[in-house]
Amino acid sequence: EEQKKTGSASGFSDVLFNAVKEVNNLHRTADKAIQNVQAGNTGGLHEAIIALEKADISFRTMLTVRNKLIEAYQEIMRMQV
């Protein structure tokens, strides 16, 4: 039973780690797209805008999940045992 608890906690942390990693990758992709546009590659302008929007949406989603996790933790801490 102890292993099951540790395994699920590890799985949850892996999910969070992978989500943060994916958000970071989307931001890096957006940064590269912006650099291409700044270098004069105007053909990639719409790709840059799409990459920026994907990065923004993923970041806002991650921030919302973070806030919900903090709220849940605070609610648990307020519970009387």
The first five atom37 places (N, CA, C, CB, O) and aatype in JSON, in Angstrom:
{
  "aatype": [6, 6, 5, 11, 11, 16, 7, 15, 0, 15, 7, 13, 15, 3, 19, 10, 13, 2, 0, 19, 11, 6, 19, 2, 2, 10, 8, 1, 16, 0, 3, 11, 0, 9, 5, 2, 19, 5, 0, 7, 2, 16, 7, 7, 10, 8, 6, 0, 9, 9, 0, 10, 6, 11, 0, 3, 9, 15, 13, 1, 16, 12, 10, 16, 19, 1, 2, 11, 10, 9, 6, 0, 18, 5, 6, 9, 12, 1, 12, 5, 19],
  "atom_mask": [
    [1, 1, 1, 1, 1],
    [1, 1, 1, 1, 1],
    [1, 1, 1, 1, 1],
    [1, 1, 1, 1, 1],
    [1, 1, 1, 1, 1],
    [1, 1, 1, 1, 1],
    [1, 1, 1, 0, 1],
    [1, 1, 1, 1, 1],
    [1, 1, 1, 1, 1],
    [1, 1, 1, 1, 1],
    [1, 1, 1, 0, 1],
    [1, 1, 1, 1, 1],
    [1, 1, 1, 1, 1],
    [1, 1, 1, 1, 1],
    [1, 1, 1, 1, 1],
    [1, 1, 1, 1, 1],
    [1, 1, 1, 1, 1],
    [1, 1, 1, 1, 1],
    [1, 1, 1, 1, 1],
    [1, 1, 1, 1, 1],
    [1, 1, 1, 1, 1],
    [1, 1, 1, 1, 1],
    [1, 1, 1, 1, 1],
    [1, 1, 1, 1, 1],
    [1, 1, 1, 1, 1],
    [1, 1, 1, 1, 1],
    [1, 1, 1, 1, 1],
    [1, 1, 1, 1, 1],
    [1, 1, 1, 1, 1],
    [1, 1, 1, 1, 1],
    [1, 1, 1, 1, 1],
    [1, 1, 1, 1, 1],
    [1, 1, 1, 1, 1],
    [1, 1, 1, 1, 1],
    [1, 1, 1, 1, 1],
    [1, 1, 1, 1, 1],
    [1, 1, 1, 1, 1],
    [1, 1, 1, 1, 1],
    [1, 1, 1, 1, 1],
    [1, 1, 1, 0, 1],
    [1, 1, 1, 1, 1],
    [1, 1, 1, 1, 1],
    [1, 1, 1, 0, 1],
    [1, 1, 1, 0, 1],
    [1, 1, 1, 1, 1],
    [1, 1, 1, 1, 1],
    [1, 1, 1, 1, 1],
    [1, 1, 1, 1, 1],
    [1, 1, 1, 1, 1],
    [1, 1, 1, 1, 1],
    [1, 1, 1, 1, 1],
    [1, 1, 1, 1, 1],
    [1, 1, 1, 1, 1],
    [1, 1, 1, 1, 1],
    [1, 1, 1, 1, 1],
    [1, 1, 1, 1, 1],
    [1, 1, 1, 1, 1],
    [1, 1, 1, 1, 1],
    [1, 1, 1, 1, 1],
    [1, 1, 1, 1, 1],
    [1, 1, 1, 1, 1],
    [1, 1, 1, 1, 1],
    [1, 1, 1, 1, 1],
    [1, 1, 1, 1, 1],
    [1, 1, 1, 1, 1],
    [1, 1, 1, 1, 1],
    [1, 1, 1, 1, 1],
    [1, 1, 1, 1, 1],
    [1, 1, 1, 1, 1],
    [1, 1, 1, 1, 1],
    [1, 1, 1, 1, 1],
    [1, 1, 1, 1, 1],
    [1, 1, 1, 1, 1],
    [1, 1, 1, 1, 1],
    [1, 1, 1, 1, 1],
    [1, 1, 1, 1, 1],
    [1, 1, 1, 1, 1],
    [1, 1, 1, 1, 1],
    [1, 1, 1, 1, 1],
    [1, 1, 1, 1, 1],
    [1, 1, 1, 1, 1]
  ],
  "atom_positions": [
    [[0.83, -1.19, 0.0], [0.0, 0.0, 0.0], [0.87, 1.25, 0.0], [-0.94, 0.0, 1.21], [0.54, 2.24, -0.65]],
    [[1.98, 1.21, 0.72], [2.89, 2.35, 0.76], [3.44, 2.64, -0.64], [4.05, 2.08, 1.73], [3.59, 3.8, -1.02]],
    [[3.74, 1.58, -1.4], [4.26, 1.77, -2.75], [3.22, 2.41, -3.66], [4.71, 0.43, -3.33], [3.56, 3.23, -4.51]],
    [[1.96, 2.06, -3.49], [0.91, 2.64, -4.31], [0.81, 4.13, -4.07], [-0.43, 1.96, -4.03], [0.66, 4.91, -5.02]],
    [[0.9, 4.55, -2.81], [0.84, 5.97, -2.49], [2.02, 6.7, -3.11], [0.81, 6.18, -0.97], [1.85, 7.76, -3.71]],
    [[3.21, 6.15, -2.96], [4.4, 6.78, -3.51], [4.33, 6.82, -5.03], [5.66, 6.03, -3.05], [4.7, 7.82, -5.64]],
    [[3.86, 5.74, -5.63], [3.75, 5.68, -7.09], [2.8, 6.71, -7.64], [0.0, 0.0, 0.0], [3.09, 7.35, -8.65]],
    [[1.65, 6.89, -6.99], [0.69, 7.86, -7.48], [1.19, 9.28, -7.26], [-0.66, 7.67, -6.81], [0.94, 10.16, -8.08]],
    [[1.89, 9.51, -6.16], [2.47, 10.83, -5.92], [3.54, 11.12, -6.96], [3.06, 10.93, -4.49], [3.65, 12.24, -7.46]],
    [[4.33, 10.1, -7.27], [5.36, 10.26, -8.28], [4.72, 10.51, -9.64], [6.27, 9.01, -8.34], [5.21, 11.35, -10.41]],
    [[3.65, 9.8, -9.94], [2.95, 10.01, -11.21], [2.39, 11.41, -11.33], [0.0, 0.0, 0.0], [2.45, 12.01, -12.4]],
    [[1.85, 11.93, -10.24], [1.3, 13.29, -10.24], [2.4, 14.31, -10.46], [0.57, 13.57, -8.92], [2.24, 15.25, -11.24]],
    [[3.53, 14.13, -9.78], [4.63, 15.08, -9.96], [5.19, 14.98, -11.38], [5.75, 14.81, -8.93], [5.62, 15.99, -11.94]],
    [[5.19, 13.78, -11.96], [5.63, 13.63, -13.34], [4.71, 14.38, -14.3], [5.7, 12.14, -13.73], [5.16, 15.02, -15.25]],
    [[3.41, 14.28, -14.05], [2.45, 14.99, -14.89], [2.68, 16.49, -14.8], [0.99, 14.64, -14.48], [2.69, 17.18, -15.82]],
    [[2.86, 17.0, -13.59], [3.11, 18.43, -13.43], [4.42, 18.85, -14.1], [3.15, 18.8, -11.94], [4.47, 19.87, -14.78]],
    [[5.47, 18.05, -13.9], [6.76, 18.35, -14.5], [6.65, 18.4, -16.02], [7.81, 17.31, -14.07], [7.17, 19.32, -16.66]],
    [[5.98, 17.42, -16.6], [5.82, 17.38, -18.06], [4.99, 18.54, -18.58], [5.18, 16.06, -18.48], [5.26, 19.06, -19.66]],
    [[3.99, 18.95, -17.82], [3.17, 20.09, -18.23], [3.99, 21.37, -18.24], [1.95, 20.24, -17.29], [3.9, 22.16, -19.18]],
    [[4.78, 21.58, -17.2], [5.63, 22.78, -17.14], [6.66, 22.74, -18.27], [6.34, 22.87, -15.76], [6.96, 23.77, -18.88]],
    [[7.2, 21.57, -18.52], [8.18, 21.41, -19.6], [7.56, 21.75, -20.95], [8.74, 19.96, -19.61], [8.19, 22.41, -21.78]],
    [[6.33, 21.31, -21.18], [5.64, 21.59, -22.44], [5.37, 23.08, -22.59], [4.33, 20.8, -22.51], [5.53, 23.63, -23.69]],
    [[4.96, 23.74, -21.52], [4.73, 25.19, -21.57], [6.03, 25.9, -21.91], [4.15, 25.71, -20.22], [6.05, 26.83, -22.72]],
    [[7.11, 25.48, -21.3], [8.42, 26.07, -21.58], [8.8, 25.87, -23.04], [9.49, 25.46, -20.66], [9.31, 26.8, -23.68]],
    [[8.56, 24.68, -23.57], [8.87, 24.41, -24.98], [8.05, 25.3, -25.92], [8.61, 22.94, -25.31], [8.57, 25.79, -26.92]],
    [[6.79, 25.52, -25.59], [5.95, 26.39, -26.41], [6.46, 27.82, -26.4], [4.5, 26.34, -25.93], [6.41, 28.51, -27.41]],
    [[6.94, 28.27, -25.24], [7.48, 29.63, -25.15], [8.78, 29.75, -25.93], [7.72, 30.02, -23.69], [9.03, 30.78, -26.56]],
    [[9.6, 28.73, -25.9], [10.84, 28.75, -26.69], [10.53, 28.78, -28.18], [11.72, 27.52, -26.36], [11.18, 29.51, -28.94]],
    [[9.55, 28.01, -28.6], [9.14, 28.01, -30.0], [8.64, 29.39, -30.41], [8.04, 26.95, -30.25], [8.97, 29.87, -31.5]],
    [[7.86, 30.02, -29.55], [7.36, 31.36, -29.84], [8.52, 32.36, -29.92], [6.36, 31.81, -28.75], [8.53, 33.22, -30.8]],
    [[9.49, 32.24, -29.03], [10.65, 33.13, -29.07], [11.41, 32.99, -30.38], [11.59, 32.83, -27.89], [11.82, 33.99, -30.98]],
    [[11.6, 31.75, -30.83], [12.3, 31.52, -32.11], [11.51, 32.11, -33.27], [12.53, 30.01, -32.34], [12.09, 32.69, -34.19]],
    [[10.2, 31.96, -33.23], [9.36, 32.51, -34.3], [9.46, 34.03, -34.33], [7.9, 32.07, -34.12], [9.5, 34.63, -35.41]],
    [[9.49, 34.65, -33.17], [9.62, 36.11, -33.09], [10.98, 36.55, -33.64], [9.45, 36.6, -31.64], [11.07, 37.54, -34.36]],
    [[12.02, 35.81, -33.3], [13.35, 36.14, -33.82], [13.39, 36.04, -35.34], [14.41, 35.2, -33.21], [14.03, 36.86, -35.99]],
    [[12.7, 35.06, -35.9], [12.63, 34.94, -37.36], [11.95, 36.15, -37.98], [11.89, 33.66, -37.76], [12.4, 36.67, -39.01]],
    [[10.87, 36.61, -37.37], [10.16, 37.78, -37.88], [11.06, 39.01, -37.76], [8.83, 38.0, -37.11], [11.11, 39.83, -38.68]],
    [[11.76, 39.15, -36.65], [12.65, 40.29, -36.46], [13.8, 40.27, -37.47], [13.2, 40.31, -35.04], [14.33, 41.32, -37.84]],
    [[14.19, 39.09, -37.9], [15.27, 38.96, -38.88], [14.79, 39.28, -40.29], [15.86, 37.54, -38.83], [15.58, 39.26, -41.23]],
    [[13.51, 39.57, -40.44], [12.99, 39.97, -41.74], [12.2, 38.9, -42.45], [0.0, 0.0, 0.0], [11.78, 39.11, -43.59]],
    [[11.99, 37.78, -41.84], [11.2, 36.7, -42.44], [9.72, 36.99, -42.21], [11.61, 35.31, -41.86], [9.09, 36.39, -41.33]],
    [[9.18, 37.9, -43.0], [7.78, 38.31, -42.8], [6.8, 37.22, -43.2], [7.49, 39.57, -43.58], [5.63, 37.27, -42.81]],
    [[7.25, 36.23, -43.99], [6.38, 35.12, -44.36], [5.98, 34.3, -43.15], [0.0, 0.0, 0.0], [4.96, 33.61, -43.18]],
    [[6.77, 34.35, -42.09], [6.49, 33.58, -40.89], [5.73, 34.36, -39.84], [0.0, 0.0, 0.0], [5.64, 33.93, -38.69]],
    [[5.18, 35.52, -40.24], [4.49, 36.36, -39.27], [3.29, 35.66, -38.66], [4.06, 37.66, -39.92], [3.11, 35.68, -37.44]],
    [[2.46, 35.04, -39.48], [1.27, 34.39, -38.92], [1.65, 33.18, -38.08], [0.31, 33.97, -40.05], [0.97, 32.88, -37.1]],
    [[2.74, 32.46, -38.44], [3.21, 31.35, -37.61], [3.68, 31.87, -36.24], [4.35, 30.59, -38.31], [3.47, 31.23, -35.21]],
    [[4.33, 33.04, -36.26], [4.8, 33.63, -35.01], [3.63, 34.01, -34.11], [5.68, 34.87, -35.29], [3.66, 33.8, -32.9]],
    [[2.6, 34.58, -34.71], [1.42, 34.97, -33.93], [0.73, 33.74, -33.36], [0.44, 35.78, -34.81], [0.31, 33.74, -32.2]],
    [[0.62, 32.69, -34.16], [0.01, 31.45, -33.68], [0.83, 30.85, -32.55], [-0.14, 30.43, -34.83], [0.28, 30.41, -31.54]],
    [[2.16, 30.84, -32.7], [3.03, 30.31, -31.65], [2.9, 31.12, -30.37], [4.5, 30.3, -32.12], [2.88, 30.56, -29.28]],
    [[2.81, 32.44, -30.51], [2.63, 33.3, -29.33], [1.31, 33.0, -28.63], [2.68, 34.77, -29.72], [1.27, 32.92, -27.4]],
    [[0.25, 32.83, -29.39], [-1.05, 32.53, -28.79], [-1.06, 31.18, -28.09], [-2.14, 32.57, -29.86], [-1.62, 31.03, -27.01]],
    [[-0.43, 30.18, -28.72], [-0.34, 28.86, -28.08], [0.41, 28.96, -26.77], [0.35, 27.85, -29.02], [-0.01, 28.39, -25.76]],
    [[1.52, 29.68, -26.78], [2.32, 29.84, -25.56], [1.53, 30.58, -24.49], [3.63, 30.58, -25.86], [1.57, 30.21, -23.31]],
    [[0.82, 31.62, -24.89], [0.03, 32.4, -23.94], [-1.1, 31.57, -23.33], [-0.54, 33.65, -24.62], [-1.31, 31.6, -22.12]],
    [[-1.82, 30.84, -24.17], [-2.92, 30.02, -23.67], [-2.41, 28.93, -22.74], [-3.69, 29.38, -24.85], [-3.01, 28.67, -21.69]],
    [[-1.31, 28.29, -23.11], [-0.77, 27.23, -22.26], [-0.29, 27.78, -20.92], [0.39, 26.51, -22.97], [-0.47, 27.15, -19.88]],
    [[0.32, 28.97, -20.94], [0.78, 29.57, -19.69], [-0.4, 29.94, -18.8], [1.64, 30.81, -19.98], [-0.37, 29.69, -17.6]],
    [[-1.43, 30.55, -19.39], [-2.59, 30.92, -18.59], [-3.29, 29.7, -18.02], [-3.57, 31.74, -19.42], [-3.79, 29.73, -16.89]],
    [[-3.34, 28.62, -18.79], [-3.94, 27.38, -18.3], [-3.14, 26.82, -17.14], [-4.03, 26.34, -19.43], [-3.7, 26.41, -16.12]],
    [[-1.8, 26.81, -17.29], [-0.94, 26.32, -16.21], [-1.11, 27.18, -14.95], [0.53, 26.32, -16.67], [-1.13, 26.65, -13.84]],
    [[-1.22, 28.48, -15.13], [-1.4, 29.38, -13.99], [-2.74, 29.12, -13.29], [-1.31, 30.85, -14.45], [-2.81, 29.16, -12.07]],
    [[-3.78, 28.86, -14.06], [-5.09, 28.56, -13.48], [-5.04, 27.26, -12.69], [-6.15, 28.46, -14.58], [-5.59, 27.18, -11.59]],
    [[-4.39, 26.24, -13.24], [-4.25, 24.97, -12.53], [-3.46, 25.17, -11.25], [-3.56, 23.91, -13.42], [-3.82, 24.63, -10.2]],
    [[-2.4, 25.95, -11.33], [-1.59, 26.25, -10.13], [-2.44, 26.91, -9.06], [-0.39, 27.16, -10.5], [-2.39, 26.53, -7.89]],
    [[-3.23, 27.89, -9.45], [-4.08, 28.59, -8.49], [-5.1, 27.66, -7.86], [-4.78, 29.77, -9.16], [-5.37, 27.75, -6.66]],
    [[-5.67, 26.76, -8.65], [-6.64, 25.8, -8.12], [-5.97, 24.83, -7.15], [-7.3, 25.02, -9.27], [-6.55, 24.47, -6.12]],
    [[-4.75, 24.41, -7.47], [-4.01, 23.53, -6.55], [-3.73, 24.23, -5.22], [-2.69, 23.07, -7.19], [-3.86, 23.63, -4.16]],
    [[-3.35, 25.48, -5.29], [-3.08, 26.24, -4.06], [-4.36, 26.4, -3.26], [-2.48, 27.62, -4.39], [-4.35, 26.25, -2.03]],
    [[-5.47, 26.71, -3.93], [-6.75, 26.83, -3.23], [-7.13, 25.52, -2.55], [-7.86, 27.26, -4.21], [-7.59, 25.52, -1.41]],
    [[-6.95, 24.41, -3.24], [-7.28, 23.1, -2.67], [-6.4, 22.81, -1.46], [-7.12, 21.99, -3.72], [-6.88, 22.32, -0.44]],
    [[-5.11, 23.11, -1.58], [-4.19, 22.9, -0.46], [-4.6, 23.75, 0.75], [-2.74, 23.24, -0.87], [-4.63, 23.26, 1.88]],
    [[-4.93, 25.01, 0.5], [-5.34, 25.89, 1.6], [-6.63, 25.4, 2.24], [-5.51, 27.32, 1.1], [-6.78, 25.48, 3.46]],
    [[-7.54, 24.9, 1.44], [-8.8, 24.36, 1.98], [-8.53, 23.14, 2.86], [-9.76, 23.98, 0.83], [-9.13, 22.99, 3.92]],
    [[-7.63, 22.28, 2.42], [-7.27, 21.1, 3.22], [-6.62, 21.53, 4.53], [-6.32, 20.17, 2.43], [-6.89, 20.94, 5.58]],
    [[-5.78, 22.54, 4.47], [-5.1, 23.01, 5.69], [-6.08, 23.64, 6.68], [-4.0, 24.02, 5.32], [-5.83, 23.64, 7.88]],
    [[-7.2, 24.18, 6.18], [-8.2, 24.77, 7.07], [-9.09, 23.73, 7.73], [-9.05, 25.76, 6.3], [-9.78, 24.03, 8.7]],
    [[-9.09, 22.52, 7.2], [-9.95, 21.47, 7.76], [-9.5, 21.11, 9.17], [-9.93, 20.22, 6.87], [-8.31, 21.04, 9.46]],
    [[-10.48, 20.89, 10.02], [-10.17, 20.48, 11.38], [-10.19, 18.96, 11.45], [-11.17, 21.09, 12.39], [-11.06, 18.3, 10.89]],
    [[-9.2, 18.44, 12.15], [-9.09, 16.98, 12.25], [-9.73, 16.5, 13.53], [-7.62, 16.53, 12.2], [-9.74, 15.3, 13.81]]
  ]
}
